[in-house]
Amino acid sequence: DKEKHEQELNLAVRVIHMACSLCENLRNQLICANSEMVELKDDNSLVTVADLSVQAAVSWMLRKFLGQNTSLIAEEDIQVLSKPESSLLLEKVVKAVNCCLADSTRFGLLSPEKELDASQVIDLISGCDSMGGPVGQHWILDPVDGTLGFVHGGQYAVALSVIDDGEAVLGVLGCPNYPVKEDGLRNICSRKKSLTSTASDEVGCVLYASRGSGKAWMQPLLHSDENFEWPNAAKLVQVSSIEDPALATFCEPVQRTHSNQSFVAGVVNSVGVRKQPLRIYSMVKYAAIARGEAEVYMRFARSGYKEKIWDHAAGVVVVQEAGGIVTDAGGRPLDFSKGIYVEGVDRGIVACSGRTLHSKIIGAVDASWESSHL
């Protein structure tokens, strides 16, 4: 099993490098386009091209290496491509997928013998419709997590994880706009990535871990003239050792609709956190904790919202193997065994760099929750 998981992790890391390259190529096209292009909505926007293209390309690659019966779960469906007016969108997706797969040998992967046609691409996207569950192995993909971050040159992530018999055993986070150098996230979160970036800027990384290893790793993204060679300058990452809430940095979603920011503000204030929140799009928040650049991430979704496994599984594995802890607000591990939803979440999700800080946050959540519901 260990050897099998190592092989799967090697494959997953290479696939995420490939997917990040595809995303950055499309995002640069988006930034270079005129303002009208940036404002386009779902049916013709480049961000949607990225979502669908990554899903198709990753689906093709995983099935090529793992077999056609591989259970794949991903966020996107083909509903938008089924509209009569979506022919231009489909054309862009097919072109992006074929360009990506033609370049895949650079990452030590395979390429199709001939270009894929539209029907094949649609089948690849629609085939990521497994329902998961407590039995068997399931590969979980979030092709572009953090849509607004992608569009505006901020943070976004490509996430891939493996769930074996209900447990997340492998996690890979591609963070194309996350600086490799330490302490770079806070500075870059508030500005767009420059199109004049060079290799010396060291922007973009992939974090990965396998369950039970006690180690999480980070590799820099490849540039267009580089080939992937394992382990690609990988280095260990580790959570922060800060236990005093007054010294802790906490991160939360940018959009208020994604989390109850007023409740979180009350929690962090009551526990003694003094720093302003680091508001970040996407699962890059998990990456920040794993790398020791933040200590706390809290997410309390609006009432009735059900968390999806692709929004958390990869990040949870990476944080835990880097030495952190992730639970719901009741202190229980997240349950990835019930299908596409994280079922039974007690109020919200709390990720911390260590148990001492986690215990303080959980206690503050309980106290704040009771007072807010009196």
Backbone hydrogen bonds, N-H to C=O, Kabsch-Sander energy under -0.5 kcal/mol:
donor,donor_aa,acceptor,acceptor_aa,energy
5,H,1,D,-2.7
6,E,2,K,-2.1
7,Q,3,E,-2.1
8,E,4,K,-2.3
9,L,5,H,-2.5
10,N,6,E,-2.3
11,L,7,Q,-2.2
12,A,8,E,-2.8
13,V,9,L,-2.6
14,R,10,N,-1.9
15,V,11,L,-2.5
16,I,12,A,-2.2
17,H,13,V,-2.1
18,M,14,R,-2.2
19,A,15,V,-2.5
20,C,16,I,-2.6
21,S,17,H,-2.0
22,L,18,M,-1.9
23,C,19,A,-2.4
24,E,20,C,-2.6
25,N,21,S,-2.1
26,L,22,L,-2.1
27,R,23,C,-2.9
28,N,24,E,-2.3
29,Q,25,N,-1.3
30,L,26,L,-1.9
31,I,27,R,-2.6
32,C,28,N,-2.2
33,A,29,Q,-1.2
37,M,34,N,-0.8
38,V,34,N,-1.4
39,E,35,S,-1.5
40,L,37,M,-0.9
44,N,41,K,-1.5
45,S,41,K,-1.3
49,V,45,S,-1.5
50,A,46,L,-2.2
51,D,47,V,-2.4
52,L,48,T,-2.4
53,S,49,V,-2.6
54,V,50,A,-2.6
55,Q,51,D,-1.8
56,A,52,L,-2.1
57,A,53,S,-2.8
58,V,54,V,-2.8
59,S,55,Q,-2.1
60,W,56,A,-2.4
61,M,57,A,-2.1
62,L,58,V,-2.8
63,R,59,S,-2.2
64,K,60,W,-1.8
65,F,61,M,-1.9
66,L,62,L,-3.1
67,G,63,R,-1.7
70,T,67,G,-1.6
72,L,70,T,-0.7
73,I,139,W,-2.8
74,A,128,C,-1.7
75,E,141,L,-0.9
82,S,78,I,-0.9
82,S,79,Q,-1.0
83,K,80,V,-0.8
86,S,83,K,-2.0
87,S,84,P,-0.7
90,L,86,S,-2.5
91,E,87,S,-2.1
92,K,88,L,-2.1
93,V,89,L,-2.4
94,V,90,L,-2.7
95,K,91,E,-2.1
96,A,92,K,-2.4
97,V,93,V,-2.7
98,N,94,V,-2.3
99,C,95,K,-2.2
100,C,96,A,-2.3
101,L,97,V,-2.7
102,A,98,N,-1.9
103,D,99,C,-0.9
103,D,100,C,-0.8
104,S,101,L,-0.9
106,R,103,D,-1.5
107,F,104,S,-1.8
108,G,105,T,-1.7
109,L,104,S,-1.7
121,V,117,D,-2.1
122,I,118,A,-2.5
123,D,119,S,-2.1
124,L,120,Q,-2.1
125,I,121,V,-2.1
126,S,122,I,-2.7
127,G,123,D,-1.6
128,C,125,I,-1.3
129,D,127,G,-0.8
130,S,72,L,-2.4
138,H,163,I,-2.4
139,W,71,S,-2.9
140,I,161,S,-3.1
141,L,73,I,-2.9
142,D,159,A,-2.6
145,D,157,A,-3.4
146,G,144,V,-0.7
150,F,146,G,-2.3
151,V,147,T,-2.3
152,H,148,L,-2.6
153,G,149,G,-0.5
153,G,150,F,-0.7
154,G,149,G,-2.4
157,A,145,D,-2.2
158,V,174,G,-2.2
159,A,142,D,-2.0
160,L,172,V,-2.4
161,S,140,I,-2.4
162,V,170,L,-1.7
163,I,138,H,-3.0
164,D,162,V,-0.6
164,D,167,E,-2.7
165,D,136,G,-2.5
165,D,163,I,-0.5
166,G,133,G,-0.5
167,E,164,D,-2.2
169,V,162,V,-2.7
169,V,167,E,-0.6
170,L,162,V,-1.1
171,G,209,A,-2.4
172,V,160,L,-2.5
173,L,207,L,-3.2
174,G,158,V,-3.2
174,G,172,V,-0.5
175,C,173,L,-0.6
175,C,205,C,-3.3
178,Y,175,C,-1.7
180,V,202,E,-3.5
181,K,202,E,-0.6
184,G,181,K,-1.0
188,I,184,G,-1.7
189,C,185,L,-1.9
191,R,188,I,-1.5
193,K,153,G,-0.8
197,S,194,S,-1.3
201,D,198,T,-1.7
202,E,199,A,-1.2
204,G,178,Y,-2.4
204,G,202,E,-0.5
205,C,175,C,-1.7
206,V,219,Q,-2.7
207,L,173,L,-2.8
208,Y,217,W,-2.1
209,A,171,G,-2.0
210,S,215,K,-0.5
211,R,169,V,-2.6
213,S,210,S,-1.8
216,A,237,V,-0.6
217,W,208,Y,-2.7
218,M,235,K,-2.2
219,Q,206,V,-2.6
221,L,204,G,-2.0
226,E,223,H,-2.3
228,F,106,R,-3.1
232,N,229,E,-2.5
234,A,231,P,-0.5
235,K,218,M,-2.1
237,V,216,A,-2.6
239,V,322,A,-2.1
247,L,244,D,-2.0
248,A,244,D,-0.6
248,A,245,P,-1.0
251,C,296,V,-3.0
252,E,278,L,-1.3
258,H,255,Q,-1.5
259,S,255,Q,-0.5
259,S,256,R,-0.8
260,N,300,F,-2.2
261,Q,259,S,-1.6
264,V,260,N,-2.2
265,A,261,Q,-2.5
266,G,262,S,-1.7
267,V,263,F,-2.0
268,V,264,V,-2.7
269,N,265,A,-2.0
270,S,266,G,-2.1
271,V,267,V,-1.8
272,G,268,V,-0.8
272,G,269,N,-0.5
273,V,268,V,-2.7
274,R,245,P,-0.5
275,K,248,A,-0.6
278,L,250,F,-2.8
279,R,277,P,-0.9
280,I,252,E,-1.9
280,I,278,L,-0.6
284,V,281,Y,-0.6
285,K,282,S,-1.4
286,Y,283,M,-1.0
287,A,283,M,-1.4
288,A,284,V,-2.5
289,I,285,K,-1.5
290,A,286,Y,-2.4
291,R,287,A,-2.1
292,G,289,I,-1.3
293,E,288,A,-2.5
294,A,288,A,-1.0
295,E,249,T,-3.1
296,V,249,T,-1.8
297,Y,351,A,-2.5
298,M,251,C,-1.1
299,R,349,I,-2.4
301,A,299,R,-0.6
305,Y,302,R,-2.0
307,E,305,Y,-0.5
309,I,340,I,-2.3
311,D,308,K,-1.2
312,H,309,I,-1.4
313,A,309,I,-2.6
316,V,312,H,-2.8
317,V,313,A,-1.9
318,V,314,A,-2.0
319,V,315,G,-2.5
320,Q,316,V,-2.6
321,E,317,V,-2.3
322,A,318,V,-1.3
323,G,320,Q,-1.2
324,G,319,V,-2.8
325,I,352,C,-2.4
327,T,350,V,-2.3
328,D,332,R,-2.7
329,A,346,D,-1.3
329,A,348,G,-1.9
331,G,328,D,-2.2
336,F,166,G,-0.6
336,F,334,L,-0.7
342,V,307,E,-2.9
343,E,335,D,-0.6
343,E,341,Y,-1.2
345,V,342,V,-0.6
347,R,345,V,-1.2
348,G,346,D,-2.8
349,I,299,R,-2.7
350,V,327,T,-2.7
351,A,297,Y,-2.9
352,C,325,I,-2.7
353,S,295,E,-1.6
358,H,354,G,-2.1
359,S,355,R,-2.7
360,K,356,T,-1.6
361,I,357,L,-2.3
362,I,358,H,-2.7
363,G,359,S,-2.1
364,A,360,K,-2.1
365,V,361,I,-2.5
366,D,362,I,-2.2
367,A,363,G,-2.1
368,S,364,A,-2.7
369,W,365,V,-2.8
370,E,366,D,-2.1
371,S,367,A,-2.0
372,S,368,S,-2.2
373,H,369,W,-0.8
373,H,370,E,-0.7
374,L,371,S,-0.9
